Amino acid sequence: MDKYSKIVQNLIRAGIKMVAVDFDLTILNIHTHGFWQFTSKMLATRVRPCFKHFLNEALNSDLHVAVVTQSPQVELVREVLELSLPDCDIRKIEIRGADGKWKEVRGVTKEGKQQHIESAIKQFEKTRKVKISAKNVILLDDDINNINIARSCKMQALHVTDDNSLDTLLDQSFRTTDV
């Protein structure tokens, strides 16, 4: 079993049902600032290899995957994911960005990525007939503010700082309260 399979198993064992992943400086090793002017093929070269492997494993498991971004370039995000994960069904990923194409969730803070995450949860619950609560979600993000907000909302979170950040989730004694 490779390390990404083990990470996915550890998350499922810890009660995680949904992985919410930021795009800029998390899946990617650069920040587009929501204004990428080049091709999706060029941007796909900036996807961290660890996220290619992790997302491939996650999408082929019982985990639900959402990409949560402040970027309005949602189609670009989708294209980059399609290029980076050619063996995966990208339609299984709920992408929430600043494109105005999804509804605000009442009663949820507008801070951090909480609206994005809750909107994705609602969609997964509707289309996949699954129940997901805050404790079943882990946010992977480079922004410590988003991490702290997710934790204050009873979600788990991992601060992604480099290509090795996911290794934290490898520990056999992994508990979501540790991340």
Secondary structure by P-SEA (a helix, b strand, c coil): ccaaaaaaaaaaaacccbbbbbcccccccccccccccccaaaaaaaccaaaaaaaaaaaaccbbbbbbccccaaaaaaaaaaaaccccccccbbbbcccccbbbbcccccccaaaaaaaaaaaaaaacccccccccbbbbcccaaaaaaaaaacbbbbbbccccccccccccccccccc
